[in-house]
Amino acid sequence: MLSDTTAKINILKHPTSNSWLKQALSNLNVILLDHSHCERKAAGVALNLMFRYPSSSKLVRELTAICKEELEHFEQVNQWLEHLNIPLAPLKPAPYGAGLKAQIRRQEPERFLDSLLVAALIEARSHERLGLLSTHCCDPALAKFYRSLTASEARHYGIYWVLATTYFSRDAVGQRLEELAIAESELLANLYPEPRIHS
């Protein structure tokens, strides 16, 4: 495992392995392309939640800001792709996102809670991994770029958690987050390793 000096995200059950970091650093072009897809999907998650729960005014206000920021990051990553002559292209996603989505219960209000907490977990894992890339990437400019994104990712997972505690009791949030965090770690442990932000 990575050293204890690595920032730990308190809602994640297990830190990222050295094997993921080694693979990511050896395939930075693919990681950048996947990162572009991740930022676009993150904006879509926020937008979809606003469409699904339009009467939740605090949610709409907070997720409007997240959606804007995710699209700004999408544009910034795409500028890196252009700078490095990496063409925008489809990329088969790792099954991480679909695996977590499968954990979301179908009935309301459980679906609402699970959707917020799954989004929080994805943002927390993104924060952790972008932080690792910012620390270990050999390209100083790219490392600086990743470092510039980590605070946003931390803020995003915090916002999703705060929204969950706005609409649900702390006990309900804590219990379900524990269950989903275990599922998230088990999912990563059993994925076929690929150079992806979430694999």
KEVEXGU-420257 format. One line per 5 residues: number of its first residue (from 0); their letters; for each residue x, y, z of C-alpha. Coordinates in nm, 4 decimals. Example, Ala and Ser with C-alpha at 12.3 -4.5 7.8 and 13.67 -1.06 7.14 Angstrom:
REM KEVEXGU-420257
0> AS> 1.2300,-0.4500,0.7800  1.3670,-0.1060,0.7140
This chain:
REM KEVEXGU-420257
0> MLSDT> 0.0000,0.0000,0.0000  0.0963,0.3622,-0.0357  0.2806,0.5352,0.2434  0.1055,0.6822,0.5444  0.1925,1.0302,0.4196
5> TAKIN> -0.0656,0.9915,0.1440  -0.3756,1.1933,0.2232  -0.6498,0.9620,0.3407  -1.0117,1.0232,0.2529  -1.2152,0.9378,0.5589
10> ILKHP> -1.5143,0.7977,0.3706  -1.3024,0.5481,0.1735  -1.2456,0.2086,0.3307  -0.9187,0.1228,0.1566  -0.6509,0.3407,-0.0038
15> TSNSW> -0.5485,0.2977,-0.3645  -0.2788,0.0395,-0.4253  0.0699,0.1012,-0.5591  -0.0142,-0.1198,-0.8567  -0.2845,0.1243,-0.9712
20> LKQAL> -0.0474,0.4190,-0.9414  0.2283,0.2401,-1.1327  -0.0097,0.1469,-1.4112  -0.1593,0.4967,-1.4280  0.1825,0.6631,-1.4517
25> SNLNV> 0.2793,0.4233,-1.7316  -0.0360,0.5078,-1.9291  -0.0883,0.8795,-1.8751  -0.2357,0.9327,-2.2221  -0.5134,0.6856,-2.1479
30> ILLDH> -0.5587,0.8278,-1.7980  -0.6035,1.1767,-1.9438  -0.8576,1.0547,-2.1973  -1.0460,0.8673,-1.9261  -1.0283,1.1744,-1.7037
35> SHCER> -1.2022,1.3741,-1.9767  -1.4850,1.1194,-1.9840  -1.5035,1.1230,-1.6017  -1.5451,1.5001,-1.5833  -1.8224,1.4911,-1.8422
40> KAAGV> -1.9984,1.2092,-1.6562  -1.9645,1.3935,-1.3243  -2.1392,1.6963,-1.4749  -2.4095,1.4623,-1.6033  -2.4609,1.3092,-1.2586
45> ALNLM> -2.5171,1.6523,-1.1045  -2.7505,1.7550,-1.3861  -2.9518,1.4320,-1.3656  -3.0007,1.4754,-0.9908  -3.1307,1.8286,-1.0498
50> FRYPS> -3.3796,1.6965,-1.3054  -3.4897,1.4137,-1.0755  -3.5291,1.6274,-0.7609  -3.6137,1.9788,-0.8883  -3.8064,2.0802,-0.5754
55> SSKLV> -3.4994,2.0375,-0.3513  -3.3793,2.3970,-0.3686  -3.0543,2.3489,-0.1745  -2.9651,2.0522,-0.3951  -3.0365,2.2464,-0.7133
60> RELTA> -2.8254,2.5409,-0.5977  -2.5283,2.3276,-0.4890  -2.5329,2.0954,-0.7884  -2.5632,2.3816,-1.0362  -2.2254,2.5004,-0.9075
65> ICKEE> -2.0785,2.1505,-0.9237  -2.2059,2.0988,-1.2777  -2.0437,2.4226,-1.3930  -1.7151,2.3324,-1.2282  -1.7128,1.9791,-1.3705
70> LEHFE> -1.7646,2.1213,-1.7202  -1.4774,2.3653,-1.6621  -1.2576,2.0711,-1.5643  -1.3779,1.8823,-1.8711  -1.2637,2.1732,-2.0873
75> QVNQW> -0.9281,2.1942,-1.9069  -0.8580,1.8225,-1.9487  -0.9515,1.8493,-2.3148  -0.7000,2.1303,-2.3527  -0.4347,1.8949,-2.2161
80> LEHLN> -0.5419,1.6301,-2.4639  -0.5071,1.8805,-2.7458  -0.1699,1.9990,-2.6150  -0.0409,1.6409,-2.6103  -0.1988,1.5529,-2.9468
85> IPLAP> -0.4269,1.2914,-2.7894  -0.7479,1.2762,-2.9952  -1.0844,1.2761,-2.8231  -1.2166,0.9247,-2.8662  -1.4574,0.6763,-2.7120
90> LKPAP> -1.3065,0.4734,-2.4318  -1.4552,0.1617,-2.2836  -1.5243,0.2512,-1.9196  -1.4116,0.0379,-1.6317  -1.7104,-0.1329,-1.4628
95> YGAGL> -1.6628,0.0773,-1.1483  -1.9393,0.3276,-1.2195  -2.1910,0.0654,-1.3258  -2.1004,-0.1464,-1.0242  -2.1680,0.1396,-0.7852
100> KAQIR> -2.4857,0.2388,-0.9676  -2.6116,-0.1165,-0.9169  -2.5913,-0.0538,-0.5402  -2.8496,0.2267,-0.5618  -3.1858,0.1125,-0.4328
105> RQEPE> -3.4825,0.1626,-0.6659  -3.7477,0.2974,-0.4311  -3.7660,0.6500,-0.2951  -3.6458,0.7979,-0.0670  -3.3705,0.5344,-0.0550
110> RFLDS> -3.2802,0.6046,-0.4168  -3.2227,0.9709,-0.3356  -2.9945,0.8910,-0.0427  -2.7968,0.6269,-0.2302  -2.7515,0.8513,-0.5346
115> LLVAA> -2.5993,1.1257,-0.3201  -2.3693,0.8876,-0.1338  -2.2504,0.7044,-0.4457  -2.1648,1.0420,-0.5997  -1.9768,1.1328,-0.2802
120> LIEAR> -1.7752,0.8097,-0.2922  -1.6812,0.8584,-0.6581  -1.5687,1.2146,-0.5883  -1.3703,1.0989,-0.2847  -1.1900,0.8328,-0.4879
125> SHERL> -1.1226,1.0890,-0.7618  -0.9768,1.3261,-0.5028  -0.7490,1.0550,-0.3698  -0.6251,0.9429,-0.7105  -0.5752,1.2864,-0.8610
130> GLLST> -0.3768,1.3666,-0.5480  -0.1565,1.0641,-0.6104  -0.1021,1.1692,-0.9705  -0.0157,1.5230,-0.8616  0.2466,1.3850,-0.6237
135> HCCDP> 0.4038,1.1222,-0.8483  0.3614,1.2450,-1.2073  0.7008,1.3133,-1.3658  0.5682,1.6006,-1.5795  0.5753,1.9066,-1.3469
140> ALAKF> 0.3114,2.0967,-1.5445  0.0721,1.8026,-1.5500  0.1375,1.7357,-1.1815  0.0518,2.0992,-1.1075  -0.2701,2.0647,-1.3074
145> YRSLT> -0.3758,1.7574,-1.1091  -0.2906,1.9365,-0.7862  -0.5150,2.2255,-0.8906  -0.8121,1.9880,-0.9170  -0.7805,1.8096,-0.5840
150> ASEAR> -0.9428,2.0822,-0.3731  -1.2449,2.0845,-0.6033  -1.2840,1.7088,-0.5797  -1.2683,1.7269,-0.1996  -1.5273,2.0031,-0.1962
155> HYGIY> -1.7543,1.8043,-0.4282  -1.7602,1.4926,-0.2151  -1.8182,1.7125,0.0884  -2.1147,1.8801,-0.0784  -2.2749,1.5464,-0.1656
160> WVLAT> -2.2316,1.4331,0.1951  -2.3767,1.7573,0.3316  -2.6731,1.7256,0.0952  -2.7329,1.3721,0.2196  -2.7357,1.4959,0.5806
165> TYFSR> -2.9667,1.7817,0.4801  -3.2391,1.5477,0.3588  -3.1734,1.2447,0.5821  -3.0742,1.1839,0.9432  -2.7050,1.1544,1.0316
170> DAVGQ> -2.7641,0.7998,1.1518  -2.9255,0.6950,0.8231  -2.6476,0.8598,0.6228  -2.3722,0.7059,0.8337  -2.5151,0.3552,0.8179
175> RLEEL> -2.5729,0.3593,0.4439  -2.2405,0.5269,0.3708  -2.0649,0.2507,0.5620  -2.2384,-0.0124,0.3493  -2.1672,0.1645,0.0213
180> AIAES> -1.8044,0.2380,0.1126  -1.7477,-0.1322,0.1751  -1.9088,-0.2127,-0.1607  -1.6884,0.0491,-0.3312  -1.3684,-0.0990,-0.1896
185> ELLAN> -1.4741,-0.4540,-0.2754  -1.5582,-0.3431,-0.6274  -1.2128,-0.1917,-0.6801  -1.0442,-0.4986,-0.5302  -1.2133,-0.7253,-0.7839
190> LYPEP> -1.1858,-0.5148,-1.0996  -0.9583,-0.6207,-1.3792  -0.6785,-0.3638,-1.3592  -0.6952,-0.1069,-1.6381  -0.5413,0.2389,-1.6749
195> RIHS> -0.8488,0.4322,-1.5682  -0.9160,0.6894,-1.2995  -1.1532,0.4360,-1.1411  -1.0227,0.0828,-1.1946
